[in-house]
Amino acid sequence: MTIGWHFDNTYSKLSNTFKENIKPTPVHDPELVILNEELASTLNLDFSKTDKKKLAEIFSGNSIPEETNTIAQAYAGHQFGHFTMLGDGRAVLLGEHLVNNDNRFDIQFKGSGRTSFSRGGDGRAALGPMLREYIISEAIHSLNIPTTRSLAVVKTGEKVVRENLLQGAILTRVASSHLRVGTFQYIAATQNIENLNTLVDYTINRHYPEIKSSNSKALDLLNLVMEKQCQLVINWMRVGFIHGVMNTDNMAISVKPLIMVLAHLWIIMIQKLYLAQSISLEDMPFLINHQLQSGI
């Protein structure tokens, strides 16, 4: 039985201004930590006949599914008051997986190696932050708040150097796209109107087809994204979530956050749940949901 990948890669067909063609850097000894079987089912993916060693090869990037077209995306961002030209410095987009031929999802590896956008970084990620993003993205999803999702985490078998030596890891992130506010900033900074029009049209076709025929579609797009971002932040406030680095490079045009940095309240809650109850990683998002609804 096949796994069920169905890639149809539209973003990679845009000009090289928007991306770099690059493959994930192979890792030494990958090991599967967690697989989101519920999300896999939603994506019409069947890993039941795939052993853990093969899963680790897939989700580390050592074994790339067919029909992928791996890229790193270019974008900019206002980080802590300063405009910076950025891009995927430690992430590679495998491609766009189609579900039932009409629902399109980006499949991205985070921590998959250096790219031309790495700016001196090692392109890798540590296990702790990747598990944190997995847990929190799934908790946010279980609260019916728009978010990216996490399909898997693998250890790489390699160390990453931060303040200390840490276990390396790769997260597989699933998103309706990775188009960011910062993508528009990046293209605008090049002052190429043709590319800017291409980005506007691509974004509308992919996320907001209801305004395709508008005579002021760029303005309509801006208004839609502003309204959806306001509603997203309201939903966060309702559950005590604070985005730790809500810069323009971390906010998607589909209006879902692209990185999870936690409010102190959530960190305390996770520690209490995990240490006191010895629960599994799989159950963590649902227990966070229960705690928030019943009172911490």
NORHUVEN-V559823 format. One record per run of one state. SS is the DSSP state (H for helix, E for strand, - for the rest). FROM is the first residue (numbers start at 1). TO is the last residue. If there is no record, write none. Layout:
ss=SS from=FROM to=TO
ss=SS from=FROM to=TO
This chain:
ss=- from=1 to=6
ss=E from=7 to=7
ss=- from=8 to=10
ss=H from=11 to=13
ss=- from=14 to=15
ss=H from=16 to=18
ss=E from=19 to=21
ss=- from=22 to=30
ss=E from=31 to=35
ss=- from=36 to=36
ss=H from=37 to=42
ss=- from=43 to=51
ss=H from=52 to=60
ss=- from=61 to=70
ss=E from=71 to=73
ss=- from=74 to=75
ss=E from=76 to=79
ss=- from=80 to=81
ss=E from=82 to=85
ss=- from=86 to=90
ss=E from=91 to=99
ss=- from=100 to=102
ss=E from=103 to=110
ss=- from=111 to=124
ss=E from=125 to=126
ss=H from=127 to=142
ss=- from=143 to=148
ss=E from=149 to=161
ss=- from=162 to=164
ss=E from=165 to=175
ss=- from=176 to=179
ss=E from=180 to=180
ss=H from=181 to=190
ss=- from=191 to=192
ss=H from=193 to=207
ss=- from=208 to=208
ss=H from=209 to=211
ss=- from=212 to=216
ss=H from=217 to=238
ss=- from=239 to=247
ss=H from=248 to=250
ss=E from=251 to=252
ss=- from=253 to=256
ss=E from=257 to=257
ss=- from=258 to=263
ss=H from=264 to=277
ss=- from=278 to=280
ss=H from=281 to=294
ss=- from=295 to=296
